[in-house]
Amino acid sequence: MAYKLGAGHEAEDVVQEMYIRLHKYIKNPDTIISDGKPNMLFMWVTLRNIVRSSKGSAKAIKTVPLDEHPEWKVVDIEAFDSEEAESFEYMVDLVYETSSEMHWYYDKMFKLYYQSDLSMRDISKGSKISLKNIFDTIKKTRNYVKEKLKEEYEDYQNKDYDRLQRGG
């Protein structure tokens, strides 16, 4: 997942940084873990934020040897549901694919907002496009994607991963 978000060869370091942040900031792990599985959206957002913050800053990701912190638990990656992770990545890809069905302007604004570290205000300042126009464009695209992917999202929420139509 970190690799797909643009971490490249630093994907493992990004994942380690995610676990460090989760350990540091999440006081009650039950808030992000249910039925022994992590909340994939929360993990994706955390990874995305780390990847975004690391771009342009060589020191953003610190490497810390695990043997220096014996209190940290080693997580068995195989314990995570790979079908759920693959389905989540499929849904993210499907969102961007669906947004590309709209006019190029809507698609570009939607992707610029969700795939960059720019806020709507930053996009407005840099592009000289009104904040209201950017907000309305992203909202319209988001609503279009929600409507088009309603059934797929319900299948994903119900953990009916085999029902997701993968690549036709």
C-alpha positions in Angstrom: 0.0 0.0 0.0 2.8 2.4 0.9 4.5 1.6 -2.4 1.4 2.5 -4.4 1.1 5.8 -2.5 4.5 6.8 -3.9 6.9 5.8 -1.2 9.0 3.9 -3.7 12.0 2.1 -2.3 11.3 3.6 1.1 8.0 1.8 1.5 9.2 -0.4 4.4 10.5 2.7 6.2 7.1 4.4 5.7 5.3 1.4 7.2 7.6 1.4 10.2 7.0 5.1 10.7 3.3 4.4 10.6 3.6 1.9 13.4 5.7 4.3 15.4 3.1 7.0 15.0 0.3 4.7 15.9 2.1 3.5 19.0 2.8 7.1 20.0 -0.6 8.7 19.3 -3.2 5.9 19.7 -3.8 5.4 23.4 -6.6 2.8 22.9 -5.8 0.4 20.0 -9.4 -0.8 20.0 -10.3 2.5 18.3 -8.6 1.3 15.1 -8.8 -2.4 15.4 -12.0 -4.5 15.2 -12.2 -8.2 15.1 -8.4 -8.4 15.3 -8.0 -6.4 12.0 -6.9 -2.8 11.6 -9.1 -0.2 10.0 -7.8 -0.1 6.5 -9.0 3.5 5.8 -7.2 4.7 8.9 -4.0 2.9 7.9 -4.2 4.2 4.3 -4.7 7.8 5.5 -1.8 7.5 8.0 0.5 6.1 5.3 -0.6 8.7 2.8 0.1 11.5 5.3 3.6 10.1 6.0 4.4 9.7 2.3 3.2 13.3 1.7 5.2 14.7 4.6 8.3 12.9 3.5 8.3 14.4 0.0 10.8 17.3 0.0 12.2 16.4 3.3 15.0 13.9 3.5 14.8 13.7 7.4 11.0 13.3 7.6 11.3 9.5 8.1 13.5 8.5 10.9 15.0 5.0 11.0 14.9 3.4 14.4 16.3 -0.1 15.1 13.7 -2.3 16.6 16.1 -3.7 19.1 16.4 -0.3 20.8 12.7 -0.5 21.7 11.9 -4.0 23.2 8.4 -2.7 24.3 7.3 -2.5 20.7 5.4 -5.5 19.5 6.4 -7.1 16.3 3.4 -7.5 14.1 3.0 -10.5 11.9 2.2 -9.1 8.5 0.8 -12.5 7.4 -1.9 -12.1 10.1 -3.5 -9.3 8.2 -6.2 -10.3 5.7 -4.6 -9.9 2.4 -7.9 -10.2 0.6 -9.1 -7.2 2.6 -6.0 -5.2 1.8 -6.2 -6.1 -1.9 -9.9 -5.2 -2.0 -9.1 -1.8 -0.3 -6.4 -1.0 -2.9 -8.8 -2.1 -5.6 -11.5 0.3 -4.2 -9.0 3.2 -4.1 -8.0 2.5 -7.7 -11.6 2.2 -8.7 -12.4 5.6 -7.1 -9.7 7.3 -9.3 -10.7 5.3 -12.3 -14.3 6.4 -11.8 -13.4 10.1 -11.4 -11.6 9.9 -14.7 -15.0 9.3 -16.4 -15.9 12.9 -15.6 -14.8 16.0 -17.6 -11.0 16.3 -17.4 -11.3 19.4 -15.1 -13.3 17.6 -12.5 -11.0 14.6 -12.6 -7.8 16.8 -12.3 -9.2 18.8 -9.4 -10.4 15.7 -7.6 -7.0 13.9 -8.0 -5.0 17.1 -7.2 -6.8 17.5 -3.9 -6.7 13.8 -2.9 -3.3 12.8 -4.2 -1.3 15.9 -3.2 -0.7 17.6 0.1 -2.5 20.7 -1.1 -5.6 22.0 0.7 -8.4 23.5 -1.3 -7.2 27.0 -0.2 -3.7 26.2 -1.5 -5.1 25.0 -4.8 -7.2 28.2 -5.0 -4.2 30.4 -4.4 -1.9 28.6 -6.8 -4.4 28.3 -9.6 -6.3 31.6 -9.2 -9.5 29.6 -9.2 -12.1 30.5 -6.6 -12.3 28.4 -3.5 -16.0 27.9 -4.0 -15.4 26.6 -7.6 -12.8 24.1 -6.3 -15.1 23.0 -3.4 -18.1 22.6 -5.7 -16.0 20.7 -8.3 -14.6 18.3 -5.8 -18.0 17.8 -4.1 -19.6 17.1 -7.5 -16.9 14.6 -8.4 -17.1 12.9 -4.9 -20.9 12.6 -5.2 -20.6 11.1 -8.7 -18.0 8.6 -7.5 -20.2 7.7 -4.5 -23.2 7.1 -6.6 -21.3 5.0 -9.3 -19.6 2.9 -6.7 -22.5 2.5 -4.3 -22.8 -1.3 -4.8 -19.1 -2.0 -4.8 -18.7 0.0 -1.5 -21.5 -1.9 0.1 -19.8 -5.2 -1.0 -16.6 -3.9 0.5 -18.2 -2.9 3.8 -20.0 -6.2 4.0 -16.7 -8.0 3.3 -18.1 -9.6 0.2 -14.7 -9.3 -1.5 -15.5 -12.0 -4.0 -18.4 -9.9 -5.3 -16.2 -7.0 -6.2 -15.9 -6.9 -10.0 -12.1 -6.9 -10.5 -11.1 -5.7 -13.9 -14.1 -7.0 -15.8 
